[in-house]
Every structure is written in structure tokens, then in C-alpha cells.
Amino acid sequence: MSVEADISLVIEFSGGLEMLFSNQKRHTISVPAVDKSGKPVNISFLIDYLCENLMKDSRKELFLLDNHVRPGILVLINDADWELEGEESYELQDGDNILFVSTLHGG
């Protein structure tokens, strides 16, 4: 049985989302290369991972809606819109830079 290596990612938050993640804009994290079923991890896995392991704020609804990134939050994968990369199904690669930007303002 081979042990898959972890992959290293840079995760960034902007537009106010950093307040949900210890007021820190940039995080360097390692995640397993494969999920529990043995499939390569994707953005959907990463979003769950971030909520479970990195988010210190209890207001997950500011980041997620129905277990998906809220409308109004842009997601960039290596400076490209995630819509061009397959959105939540994009398979994470070692060294990826994932940026979450909230475009929602007001109060």
C-alpha cells in the first residue's frame, strides 16, 4: 500500500473573507493528495477542509451557501477564474495558489 504525498497550497482571502480565517490573508497549507475514496482532491474537498480546519469564525454561512461557495465570492486558481478550470471539480495540484475574493459589501 503506497502512501500518497501531501500537496502544498497557498490559500488567500480578500474582500473581507480574511476575517473568517483569523484575519490572515495568506495561508500556506498541506492537504492529502487523495481523498478517503482514493480520488485526487479537488476544490470541493478544499472548501470542506478550509471550513473544518482553517476557519476560526463560526459564521460559515458567510463563506458557504448550501455547501457551495456563496454567490458573490470569486475564486481564482493560479490567477484564472475557476469557471475556466472546472469550478469545484478542479483537481488540486502541488503549488496551486487559490484566491477567494468577496465582492459583497455593505451591512
Phi, psi and omega per residue, in radians:
M1 nan 2.079 -3.129
S2 -1.551 2.572 3.115
V3 -1.765 2.124 3.138
E4 -1.292 2.495 3.100
A5 -1.281 2.804 3.004
D6 -1.386 2.799 3.012
I7 -2.001 2.491 -3.095
S8 -1.697 2.329 -3.106
L9 -2.304 2.616 2.950
V10 -1.879 2.144 -3.116
I11 -1.983 2.272 3.130
E12 -2.209 2.542 3.128
F13 -2.200 2.447 -3.116
S14 -2.572 2.958 3.084
G15 1.275 0.355 3.141
G16 1.849 -0.304 -3.134
L17 -1.120 -0.442 -3.121
E18 -1.046 -0.432 3.132
M19 -1.112 -0.431 3.112
L20 -1.395 -0.278 -3.053
F21 -2.121 1.041 3.066
S22 1.052 0.509 -3.109
N23 0.920 0.561 3.135
Q24 -2.009 2.156 -3.083
K25 -1.343 -0.572 -3.001
R26 -2.186 2.275 3.122
H27 -2.274 2.366 2.991
T28 -1.880 2.081 -3.064
I29 -2.249 2.839 2.983
S30 -2.102 2.380 3.088
V31 -2.228 2.741 3.079
P32 -1.049 2.577 3.137
A33 -1.268 -0.441 3.131
V34 -2.275 2.666 3.114
D35 -1.473 -3.054 -3.078
K36 -1.077 -0.440 -3.138
S37 -1.587 0.035 3.093
G38 1.553 0.091 3.129
K39 -1.553 2.621 3.074
P40 -1.008 2.443 -3.118
V41 -1.238 2.602 -3.114
N42 -2.253 -3.079 -3.120
I43 -1.061 -0.652 3.111
S44 -1.025 -0.786 3.059
F45 -1.031 -0.792 -3.105
L46 -1.059 -0.756 -3.128
I47 -1.054 -0.793 3.081
D48 -1.072 -0.759 -3.132
Y49 -1.056 -0.795 -3.134
L50 -1.060 -0.754 -3.125
C51 -1.160 -0.643 -3.103
E52 -1.418 -0.580 -2.964
N53 -2.008 -0.416 -3.023
L54 -1.988 -0.533 -3.093
M55 -1.304 2.109 3.133
K56 -1.665 -0.356 -3.125
D57 -1.433 2.482 -3.114
S58 -1.423 -0.129 -3.058
R59 -1.542 1.144 -3.123
K60 -1.050 -0.419 -3.127
E61 -1.151 -0.263 3.060
L62 -1.357 -0.269 -3.139
F63 -1.945 -0.629 -3.073
L64 -2.078 2.589 2.976
L65 -2.410 2.092 -3.086
D66 0.922 0.776 3.105
N67 1.108 0.361 3.057
H68 -2.235 2.730 3.068
V69 -1.016 2.326 -3.095
R70 -0.997 2.535 2.943
P71 -1.006 2.490 -3.111
G72 1.673 -0.064 3.035
I73 -1.899 2.040 3.082
L74 -1.434 2.457 3.081
V75 -2.125 2.135 3.111
L76 -1.985 2.302 3.090
I77 -1.929 1.967 -3.097
N78 0.868 0.819 3.091
D79 1.222 0.205 3.079
A80 -2.006 2.464 3.107
D81 -1.016 2.321 -3.079
W82 -1.097 -0.340 3.077
E83 -1.101 -0.485 3.100
L84 -1.405 -0.263 -3.042
E85 -1.883 0.016 3.136
G86 1.784 0.178 3.127
E87 0.898 -2.264 -3.016
E88 -1.145 -0.301 -3.125
S89 -1.504 -0.096 3.133
Y90 -1.017 2.218 3.118
E91 -1.448 2.164 -3.093
L92 -1.136 2.479 3.109
Q93 -2.077 2.591 3.101
D94 -0.987 2.277 3.116
G95 1.582 -0.022 3.129
D96 -1.050 2.571 3.016
N97 -1.993 2.066 -3.114
I98 -1.979 2.137 -3.114
L99 -2.030 2.245 3.057
F100 -1.918 2.134 -3.111
V101 -2.176 2.127 3.058
S102 -1.435 2.286 3.064
T103 -1.798 0.095 -3.097
L104 -1.563 2.281 3.132
H105 -2.319 2.838 3.080
G106 2.010 -3.033 -3.093
G107 -2.950 nan nan
